Amino acid sequence: MSLSKTSLNNSLWLTAATLALALAGCGGNQTAPETSQSTPVSSSGSSSVSAGQGGDSAQATYEPVVERINVPVPLAEGHPNEYVVQVGDTLWDIAGRFLKDPWYWPEIWYVNPDIVNPHLIYPGDVLGLVYIDGQPRVTNIRASTFRLSPQARVTPLNEAVASIPYEKVAAFLQSGAILEKKQADGLPYLLQVRGDNMVASAGNEIYVRDLTDTAPGTRYQIVHISDPLRDPDDNRLIGYVGIPVADGRLVRGGDPATVALTDSSREARQGDRLLPEDDDIPLNFFPRAPSTAVEGRIITVIGGVTQIGQYMVVVLNRGTDHGLATGDVLSIFQTGGTVEDRVGGGKVTLPEEDVGTTMVFKTFDRISYGLVMEATQAIHIHDTVRNPN
């Protein structure tokens, strides 16, 4: 894919000029008529930019990825008309600069067909607020050098702005893991420690059964199956808490296979399970409200704390079977306590209170991981989660 420098500069100038006209007509929060011309839509639903013959002209096709809502989207107080994306920003941060409720971001994001890889945002990109059909839209008005080289090559995906801070997620996941019941039942397990040892640590080799990947060098995390997790709504066993104990590398396939432990935080024992190293945590998605009505509860928190705050990882008793998907945002409600009515007599249950927001970043059938994005006060296990208002 290539684009001539002249064509690229003309496209960016036209986009900036269109934005300037739109901003001049709307002025802050005022409504302005649509100023942009209609844009061609591809039948495939994919976004693309293609160079014309000789590279002197470019034709862009795109298709919006969301269906617009018919109600006004509330903007944040003091929102900018332009914002230059910074290194370290997340999509949640950027959405919060423009919107009162960041999960409305898909409703206002306006794909700029003149930008290569238009659904992704990179540091240095300039985002601008425009009004189209009387509704606010945010669009990318100038691409950065993170996105384009002079030859208009696409920058690798891992340089794009992530939806949530990966370092916060990784820090908590290193201290524990949640395994669905059927997942745990099917995992390879530690059969025996090589030699006369009953337990193993870094430097030891272990024999493992049920390994399906026999490629030497494949890396695994060894976890100890700990406390069972039950759904507080029906008491059904839905998973287990997994405690990481060691990392290992496959040195010989077979049944049993041989795995060498490369480092350890505690001793590995017979019956411990092996998880393949998994970096498959999608971080490039739009925050949004769930497409269906969801109500569930926090069943545990990664890290073993009792009070949950911002950027902590929580586990929910709802998953794909209940309509949840990565990027879904849920409000957290603290269950009201019961107090003694010393005037009227008897006991009274206090109303629940909205205390935070969590965004789902990894889903299973019946459970999901969520990152707490906002917390106005301490959050607790068994607090309720449901669609934001």
Protein Blocks (a to p, Z undefined) as FASTA:
>chain_A
ZZdfklmmmmmmmmmmmmmmmmmmnopjaccddfbdcddddfkopacddddehhlaccdd
dddfbdcdfbdcdddehiafbdcddehiafklmmmmmpmblmlmmmmmccdfkbghklbc
cehiacddddeehiacdddfbdcfklpcfkopacdfklpccfbdfklmmmmmmnoccddf
klmmmpccdfbdghjbfbdcehiacddehiablcghiacdddddddddddfklopafbdc
dddfbdcddfbgcjddddddfbdfbdcdehiacddddfbbcfbdcddddfbdcddddfbd
ehiiabdcehiacddfbdfknopaehiacdddddddddddfkngpjdddddddfbdcddf
bdcfkbccdddfbdfbdcdehiacdddZZ
